[in-house]
Amino acid sequence: MKNKSNVSAPRSKPAKPYAGFPLFARPSDQWAKKIRGRLVYFGVWADPEAALARLNREWPYLKDGKTPPAVDLSGGLTMKKLVNLFLI
C-alpha cells in the first residue's frame, strides 16, 4: 500500500470575473483560450484584467495563425530602434 501523505488535494479554479469573460481557468493558475485548435495562455488567475488586455492585443494575430509581436518592456532606446529611426 502506498503512502498518500504527499498527495495534495486538488485546488479549485476561480470563477470567471463576469459573465461572457472569453477566457477560462486552467489548473496551471493561468487564464487560457483555445484558438485555431491550440491552447494559448494569457495570464495568471490573480490578474484577469491583464490577461484580457493581452488577449485583446494579440487576438488579431492569433486568429490569423500569426505570431504576435513581442512587447518591449524596457521602454528605452535600443541600438535596433536607433538604426531604424536613422533609416526612416
Summary of the structure (lengths in Angstrom):
residues: 88
radius of gyration: 19.2
end to end distance: 71.6
largest distance: 71.6
contacts: 151
relative contact order: 0.11
helix: 27%
strand: 18%
